[in-house]
Amino acid sequence: MDVLTVDVLLDAPDAVLPEKTWLMAIMNKAWCVKHGVLLPQDYNAKQETYAVRNANGTGPFMLSRYDPDSRTVLTANPHWWDAAARGSAT
């Protein structure tokens, strides 16, 4: 195992796991610890963690505004590793 490996631990076999991987979010561990987001959000209990309204911005876009069931506004992340290829400032 290395820092680029993701282990998915299951309680039971799941034949459709590959079809569900797009639902998995990978976040910066230090950011999660800092904001108390150590466990997955419990959607069934209508739980809302810090991560719901405050994205950590590790990808090409950052969350600018989130209005539940209405609007999500994203902006380019100037610190993304491939920003130069998009023509953005690094």
C-alpha positions as CSV (number, residue, x, y, z in Angstrom):
1,M,0.0,0.0,0.0
2,D,1.2,3.5,-0.7
3,V,-0.2,7.1,-0.5
4,L,-1.9,6.7,-4.0
5,T,-3.7,3.5,-3.1
6,V,-7.3,3.5,-1.9
7,D,-8.6,0.5,0.0
8,V,-12.3,-0.2,0.0
9,L,-13.4,-2.3,2.9
10,L,-16.8,-3.9,2.8
11,D,-18.9,-5.9,5.3
12,A,-20.0,-8.2,2.5
13,P,-19.3,-8.8,-1.2
14,D,-20.8,-6.2,-3.5
15,A,-21.2,-7.2,-7.2
16,V,-22.1,-3.7,-8.3
17,L,-19.4,-1.9,-6.4
18,P,-17.6,-0.8,-9.6
19,E,-20.9,0.9,-10.7
20,K,-21.0,2.8,-7.4
21,T,-17.4,4.1,-7.3
22,W,-18.4,7.5,-8.8
23,L,-20.3,8.1,-5.6
24,M,-17.1,7.9,-3.5
25,A,-15.4,11.1,-2.5
26,I,-11.7,11.3,-1.8
27,M,-10.8,14.2,0.5
28,N,-7.7,15.5,2.1
29,K,-7.2,13.8,5.5
30,A,-5.7,16.8,7.3
31,W,-8.7,19.0,6.1
32,C,-11.1,16.3,7.3
33,V,-9.5,16.1,10.8
34,K,-9.4,19.9,11.1
35,H,-13.1,20.2,10.4
36,G,-14.3,17.0,12.2
37,V,-15.4,15.2,9.1
38,L,-13.9,11.8,10.0
39,L,-16.8,9.5,9.1
40,P,-19.0,9.4,6.0
41,Q,-22.2,11.5,6.1
42,D,-25.3,9.6,7.2
43,Y,-27.8,10.6,4.5
44,N,-30.6,8.5,5.9
45,A,-30.4,10.4,9.2
46,K,-30.4,13.7,7.3
47,Q,-27.0,14.4,8.8
48,E,-25.1,17.4,7.5
49,T,-21.3,17.5,8.1
50,Y,-19.0,20.5,7.5
51,A,-18.0,18.9,4.2
52,V,-21.6,19.4,2.8
53,R,-21.3,23.2,2.5
54,N,-17.5,23.6,2.6
55,A,-15.6,21.7,-0.1
56,N,-11.9,21.3,0.4
57,G,-11.1,22.3,-3.1
58,T,-8.6,19.6,-4.1
59,G,-9.8,19.2,-7.7
60,P,-10.0,21.5,-10.7
61,F,-13.0,23.4,-9.3
62,M,-13.9,24.9,-5.9
63,L,-17.3,25.4,-4.4
64,S,-18.3,29.1,-4.5
65,R,-21.9,28.8,-3.5
66,Y,-24.3,26.0,-2.6
67,D,-28.1,26.5,-2.3
68,P,-29.7,23.1,-1.4
69,D,-32.0,21.8,-4.1
70,S,-31.5,25.0,-6.1
71,R,-28.1,26.0,-7.3
72,T,-24.4,25.0,-7.1
73,V,-21.7,27.4,-8.3
74,L,-18.2,26.3,-9.0
75,T,-15.1,28.3,-9.9
76,A,-11.7,27.2,-11.3
77,N,-9.2,26.3,-8.6
78,P,-6.1,28.3,-9.2
79,H,-4.0,25.9,-7.1
80,W,-5.0,22.8,-9.0
81,W,-2.0,20.9,-10.3
82,D,-3.0,21.2,-13.9
83,A,-4.1,24.8,-13.9
84,A,-1.4,25.9,-16.4
85,A,-2.8,23.5,-19.0
86,R,-6.2,25.1,-18.7
87,G,-4.6,28.6,-19.1
88,S,-5.3,29.6,-15.5
89,A,-2.7,31.2,-13.2
90,T,-0.9,28.9,-10.8
